[in-house]
Amino acid sequence: ANRRGTIHEEQIPGYLAPPMRAGFQSCPDHLPRQLLEESERYPVITVPLITKAPVINGTLNEDEWAGASVIRDLIYDATNTTQRSGLGARHRSRYFLQYDSEAIYIAARYEMPTWHPWPVIKHHFHNGTGGEDTVDIFMNPFGKFRGGEKYHFGGNAASNYFDRDLSLHGNVYQWNPKWEYKSHVFRGGWECEARMPFKGLDTPPPKSNRLDRHHVQEILR
């Protein structure tokens, strides 16, 4: 778990899920040929439309997330070693996605190793990040897949969160959307829930043929 990877020129240890497209449930059954051809490298998952939003309290209620799409099988991001780079992570991580007419909902649950059963917590102020266990979410909600991410947000195991607009370059922290994030620690792991309104992403609710790019990562210290 103590491997290092590079994301936006910042050296951090962690697990990485391959970039993927999220196709919202209103998308047609037949995807364009180009998307099918690219799906091996950038998997397409369906994000279900829900009628009742989950309560964002940091505890994953099975009734609230039972119908969500699940992302599993994270891999090691280890650009400075050939020992584990690209291999499946040893400890289980799961991500859950669903949406309604106002927001996209993302949750995650992490298992910690027996030799380190509690997550590392360092920051307790908005946009404080680094040197701790975190969930990282990169998102591009502007339809057709593009190189590079647009938004980067996440948080730690103490319900502290950060948000950045990567397109602003040197002023990435000027983006301050109104979103919700809560987390919960239990022995042997931790979990979190987030609600990101489409308004905060500067995009309308999804319609037919809408595809977003999602890229998730767990930082394990």
Sequence and secondary structure as in RCSB ss.txt:
>XXXX:A:sequence
ANRRGTIHEEQIPGYLAPPMRAGFQSCPDHLPRQLLEESERYPVITVPLITKAPVINGTLNEDEWAGASVIRDLI
YDATNTTQRSGLGARHRSRYFLQYDSEAIYIAARYEMPTWHPWPVIKHHFHNGTGGEDTVDIFMNPFGKFRGGEK
YHFGGNAASNYFDRDLSLHGNVYQWNPKWEYKSHVFRGGWECEARMPFKGLDTPPPKSNRLDRHHVQEILR
>XXXX:A:secstr
   EEEETTEEEE EE   EEEEETTS SS  HHHHHHTTTS EEEE B SS    SSS  HHHHTTSEEE   E
E  TT SSSTTSB SS EEEEEEE SSEEEEEEEEE  TTS S      STT  SSS EEEEEEE SSS  SS S
EEEEEETTS EEEEEGGGGGGGGG     EEEEEEETTEEEEEEEEETTTTT     TT EEEEEEEEE  
